[in-house]
Structures are given as C-alpha cells and as structure tokens.
Amino acid sequence: MESLETELDRARDLDESELADAIESIGFECTRCGACCKAETCGEESEAGADETDTGDDETDREPHTATVFPDEIRDLQEAGDYDFRDVARPMPYGLSEGSDGPEGETFEWALQTDGCGDCTFYEEDDGVGACTVHGDRPLICRTYPFSVALSGTSQPMGEAVDEDGMVRAHECEGLGRDISRAEAEELAGALKERAVRELTEAIAVRDNYEPADPGPGEVVVHDSEGRKRPDGTPIE
C-alpha cells in the first residue's frame, strides 16, 4: 500500500478536467430523494446476512447516517447557524463500544450529528422532497456525493462503487446516469479533488498528532487533525 504522503501527492496532481470528463461519462443529477442524508435501513439487506428480516421497527432497524466532517467544517457550520458544537457533530462511532454508561473508547474524526431517527440533523423533507438546511455550508463529503476517487486513505461513501471511470468511483444513488452539464461536472470535479486532498491531509495530521488515551467507563476520546478532544470538541491537554 502506498504511503499517505504518496497518495497526497497523487491527489494534488489529479487533473480536474479528466475528473469532469469521468463525471460527465457516468452522469448525475440530484433527485432530492434524501437517501444520502437519511439513516440506512437494516434487515434483509443488512451486511449481517440475508437470514435477517426487516421488522419495520425504525428504532431498531435503522443504522444512523454517518458522514465525516472536518474540524474547520464544524466551526463553519457553527458560525453559519449559531450552533453549539454538539448540534453539528458527534464522535465518529467506529471504534467505540457501548458500555453501561453509554459509548466509550477512542475514535478518529467526527461525523455530522443525527436526529432521533438517525437522519442527518440538517436534513428536512417536505412531501418526499429532501433539502439541506445548511446547503451553502455543507461539508465536502456532501458536496461530492455520490462520487469518490480511487486513492488509498480517502473515504468510499455508502459501500462499494457501482460505477467507475478512470480515477472516479460512483456510489449507490438514484441520480446516477442522468445528464449533467459541463459546468456542473467541472464544479463537482473541483470539489472532489479538494476533498481527496483534504482527507489525506487530515489523515496525515491525525496520525502525526496521535497520543494514546486511556478513557474510563462512559468516556470518549476523539483524535482529529488538531489533537485529542472530548465529545463536545474541547481539547484534552
């Protein structure tokens, strides 16, 4: 596997015109279905196996929406809507365990906050049409969905790719295959390159700033690119 530094160099060298060509070839138009903003339904399609059945119980069958958000993106969202830190972000759940006093352990980076149903807290729906209440300030992971680039160290949202063209991967979305203008493809390409560079830059900083922690029962430590933090975003000295 290539080093993160090597992959970062590759990300910086990505040709935005070629990325736009690939996006045009795959095609995309947002249908505002909201699938990328809502909790995933488990059950028959669960990775645990086809023997499971969907009980229809939203409280037990829905896996909360998970979207990576960088520390500066959290601050931008806080400023845009006068939100508290916990209104915007939560510790990335991967790596945490459920203890008697709640989640505990160490994790890396942050995920967008979710509501009681597991949907993104900034998602709203009216008659089946989805909308983002912070659309102008939404994180890069949201700006570029359903696309990613084939570089180690970058995120691959919503499982395996369902289509690809060169370095560009497309993930499950009902808007794939639709016509997209060149201007929109170029805008997406620019954001996709920016996201790849940011993800790798963040990953390197997380690695370099990592200091082992020993959280007690019910305690969570988040390691991000700025160091160790509590779930409310305050630094741990």
N, C-alpha and C positions, 0 to 999 in steps of 0.2 A: 504494500500500500504506500502511495506517495505521502510525503510529509505534508503537514498543513501549510507550511511555508511554500512548498512547491505548488500545491493546489491554489494558494492565494495568488501566486504569480500567474497561473493559468487563468484564474478568474479575471484578473486585471487585464489580461491580454485578449479576453473574449471580444469578438467582432460584433458590435451591436447590429450591424446590417445583416450579418449572417443569422443572428438570433431572430431578427424581424422576419427574414425570409422563411425560417422554420415555423414561426408562429403563424405566418400567412398560409403556409402549406398545410398546417394542421387545422387552422381555422378556429375561431372562438367568438362568441358573443354572450355576455352575461344575460341570463334569463330572469334573474332576480328570484330564483327559486328558494334561495336561502340555505341550501343543503350544506354549503361550506361554512356556514355560521352556526349551525344547529348541532345538538348532541347526536352522536351516532346511535342508531338503534341496534341493539344486540339481538340475540335469539337465533333463528335459523341460519343467519348469515354470519354469526359470530365466529371468530377465529378459533374458538374453543372446540368447535366441531359441529357437524350437521345434525347430530342427535339432539341438540338443544332445540327447544321450540319457543316461539315468541309468546309470552304470556299476555302481552298487551299492557302490562303494568309499566307506565312511564318511569315510575320511581325506581324500579329495579332493572329495567331493560335498556336504559339509555346511558351510554358512555359519554361523559361530559366533553364538550367541544374543547380542543386543545390547539392553540396557535401561539407560536413563540413570539415574544415581544422583547425588544432590546431595552436596556435601562433608559437610554435617551428618548426612545419612543414612548415609554411610560411617562416620562416627565412632560413630553409634548402633549400627550393626551390629558394629563392632569391640568396643564395650563389652559388647554383649549376649552375644557368644560368645568374648571374649578373643582376637580375631583380629588378625593383622598387617594393615596397610593393603593389601598386595598380595593377601591372602587374600580381600578383599572387592571390590576394584575394580581396573580396568585402564584405561589411556588409551583414550578413545573412538577406534576405529580409523579413522574417517572423516578424511581429510586426511593420513594417514600413508602413507608409501611403504616398500616392502621393499628395504632396502639390503643390501650384502654382509655387514654386521654385525648385521642384523636391522631391525626397524621404525625409522623415523627421520622427523623433521619436527615440525611443530606441529599440535596438535589442540585441540578445545574440549570441556571437561567430561569426565565419567567414565562408564564402563559397568560393570555388575556383572561380576565375574570369572567366567570359564568354566573347565570342566574339560577334560580331554584330548580329549573328544568334541565340545566346543563347546557343551555344555549349561550352563545356569546352575549355578555351583558349589554353590548351596544347594538344588538340586533333587534329589530322590530318588524312586525308583519301585519299587513292590512289586506284582508280578502285574498290571502295566499301570495301576495306580492311582498318580497322581502326588501328591507332597507337597512343601511348602516347609519346610526345616528352620529357617527364621527367620521363620515366618509372622507372628508378632506384631510383628515389627520390619521387615517388608518395605517397600521404598520405595513412594512414591506411584504410580509408573508401574505397579507390580504390583498395588497395591490397587484401581486403577481399570480395569484391563484387562477387557474389550475396548473401553472407551469413551474418547472424547476430545471436546473442544469445538471448535467451528469458529471459532477465533481465530488470527490470524497470530502466529507466534512460539511457538506451543505445538506439542508433538510429536504426530505422527499415527502411532501404532504399527502395525507389520505391514501396511504398504501402504495402499492406498486404502480408504475406508469402503465397507462392503457394505450398510449401512442407515443411516437418519438420521431424526431427529425434532427439528425446530427447531434449536437450537444443538448438540444431541448427535449425535455420529457413533459408529457401531458398526463395529468392525473384525472381520476373519475370526475366528470362534470357533464351535465346535460347540455351545456352550451358549446361543447367541442364540435368541430366540423362545420360550424356556421361561418359565413363570410365575415371578414374583418378588414377594415380599411388599412392602407399602408401607414397612415399617421398613427392609428391606434396600435398597430403592430410594433411600430418604432418606439412608441411610448412604453409599451409593455416590455420591449427588449431592453430599454434603458433601465427600467426598474428591476428587471430580472438580473442584469449584470450587477447593479448596485447591491441587490440582496445577496448575491453569491459572494461578493467582496466583503460585505458586512458580516455575513455568517462566519466566514473563515477568519476574519479579523477578530470577531468576538470569541471564537473557539480558541484561538491562539492566546488571547488575553486571559480567558478563563483558566486555561492550562498553566500559564505563567504566574497567575496570581493565586493559584490554589493553595490553601493552607488547610490541612486536615482539621476537622472539628469533631467534637465528641458530644453531640446533642443528647440530652437526657430524655426521659419519658415525656411525650407530648411536645417535644421541642423540634423545630425545623430550622435548618440552616440552608440558605441558598447561596451557591457560589456563582457569581456572574462575572462579567469582564472587569468590574470595579472592585471585586473582593468578596468577602463573606458578609452576608446580610441576614437580618431577621425577616419573617414573612411580611412585615409592614414596610420593608425597604430600608430600614435604618441599618447603618454599618455595624458590624461586630468588630470591635477593636482588639 
